[in-house]
Amino acid sequence: MTIFEAYNDCKKQLQAAGVEDYVFEAKQIIKHVTGYTNAQILTKYTQALTQFQQDNITAIIKQRLIRYPLQYIIGRWNFFGREYFVGPGVLIPRSDTETLIDVCLESLKDKQTPRVLDLCAGSGCIGITIKGEVGESDVTLVEKYEEALNYTIKNALHNNADVRIIKGDVLETQGADGLYDLIVSNPPYITDEDMKTLQPEVKFEPATALEGGEDGLIFYRHIAKEYKKYIAPNGTLAFEVGMGEAEAVADILKQNGYQNVGVRKDYCDVDRVVFGTAI
Ligand SMILES: C[S@@+](CC[C@H](N)C(=O)[O-])C[C@H]1O[C@@H](n2cnc3c(N)ncnc32)[C@H](O)[C@@H]1O
């Protein structure tokens, strides 16, 4: 079987299984089993796959048929131009979160050696990106769960990010020490009701990374109120929010005395980031 035939076969099977992004995924699978780049695939598409490579594709497709996430199968995923290890126990970095990074970087652009606190760090994609983009920053990441924390540590090492990583419970206001120019969080924000109707792939991700309580807002209320004393004058609090939550989260910030409260849309035109300034 050639690379081209395998690619078409993957596409067909993924489409039949109801995988939305079947074209993209088929390409990722071929790249993964061959180790080729996009450009190499274009020039080598008539090349025959080895039996090992074909068996590998069969195994991957089997996992995708039960909707096990492709990112967990591949074991690595890209976020804001850097590679992160992912697997069971950690949330897969989403492209939506890149909007949060944009807001964070804008808030830090005039600060010389900013201190940054990333709460609910998971893979570490937020704190590690900020450290990578703002070299002089002093970044701390806080994560409660051991399985996720293993990925935070592994990803910081993999990306040569000289950051501080703390095991702590954000709902107990742990991990902060002194004042920060930016406190950022993409906390669990799915409502109890929406937890019942998750996409099949998301059901394989840890519930502890998703559950935001009855109305999805537990973490926003707690962080906006309890971590405010750790934000430096003119410092920023920035949150990623779930679909339909922006207005409620903006209200939480206003009720807690934050100024210049704003909302930013993601690439899909969804209100995705809520931010405010602590005076
Ligand atoms: C929505 S995920 C975000 C992960 C990562 N920051 C990202 O943007 O991809 C939320 C993370 O919060 C962690 N978490 C859940 N409850 C927590 C708590 N009480 N204290 C600290 N971290 C918590 C989860 O383990 C998970 O890694």
The ligand as an SDF file (V2000), in Angstrom:
LIG
                    3D

 27 29  0  0  0  0  0  0  0  0999 V2000
   -9.1800   23.5240   31.6260 C   0  0  0  0  0  0  0  0  0  0  0  0
   -7.6990   22.7620   32.2000 S   0  0  0  0  0  0  0  0  0  0  0  0
   -6.5200   23.9310   31.5970 C   0  0  0  0  0  0  0  0  0  0  0  0
   -5.1460   23.3750   31.4210 C   0  0  0  0  0  0  0  0  0  0  0  0
   -4.1850   24.3220   30.7160 C   0  0  0  0  0  0  0  0  0  0  0  0
   -3.9940   25.5430   31.4920 N   0  0  0  0  0  0  0  0  0  0  0  0
   -4.6710   24.6640   29.3270 C   0  0  0  0  0  0  0  0  0  0  0  0
   -5.0360   25.8360   29.1080 O   0  0  0  0  0  0  0  0  0  0  0  0
   -4.6960   23.7910   28.4540 O   0  0  0  0  0  0  0  0  0  0  0  0
   -7.8010   23.0600   33.9350 C   0  0  0  0  0  0  0  0  0  0  0  0
   -6.6710   22.4950   34.7660 C   0  0  0  0  0  0  0  0  0  0  0  0
   -6.9380   22.8100   36.1410 O   0  0  0  0  0  0  0  0  0  0  0  0
   -6.5410   21.7570   36.9690 C   0  0  0  0  0  0  0  0  0  0  0  0
   -7.2890   21.8650   38.2240 N   0  0  0  0  0  0  0  0  0  0  0  0
   -8.5470   21.4560   38.4920 C   0  0  0  0  0  0  0  0  0  0  0  0
   -8.8980   21.7970   39.7330 N   0  0  0  0  0  0  0  0  0  0  0  0
   -7.8430   22.4500   40.2780 C   0  0  0  0  0  0  0  0  0  0  0  0
   -7.6070   23.0730   41.5280 C   0  0  0  0  0  0  0  0  0  0  0  0
   -8.5340   23.0740   42.4850 N   0  0  0  0  0  0  0  0  0  0  0  0
   -6.4170   23.6570   41.7520 N   0  0  0  0  0  0  0  0  0  0  0  0
   -5.4550   23.6760   40.7800 C   0  0  0  0  0  0  0  0  0  0  0  0
   -5.6120   23.1050   39.5730 N   0  0  0  0  0  0  0  0  0  0  0  0
   -6.8040   22.5140   39.3080 C   0  0  0  0  0  0  0  0  0  0  0  0
   -6.8610   20.5250   36.1390 C   0  0  0  0  0  0  0  0  0  0  0  0
   -6.1500   19.4000   36.5870 O   0  0  0  0  0  0  0  0  0  0  0  0
   -6.4730   20.9930   34.7340 C   0  0  0  0  0  0  0  0  0  0  0  0
   -5.1380   20.7000   34.4870 O   0  0  0  0  0  0  0  0  0  0  0  0
  1  2  1  0
  2  3  1  0
  2 10  1  0
  3  4  1  0
  4  5  1  0
  5  6  1  0
  5  7  1  0
  7  8  2  0
  7  9  1  0
 10 11  1  0
 11 12  1  0
 11 26  1  0
 12 13  1  0
 13 14  1  0
 13 24  1  0
 14 15  1  0
 14 23  1  0
 15 16  2  0
 16 17  1  0
 17 18  1  0
 17 23  2  0
 18 19  1  0
 18 20  2  0
 20 21  1  0
 21 22  2  0
 22 23  1  0
 24 25  1  0
 24 26  1  0
 26 27  1  0
M  CHG  2   2   1   9  -1
M  END
$$$$
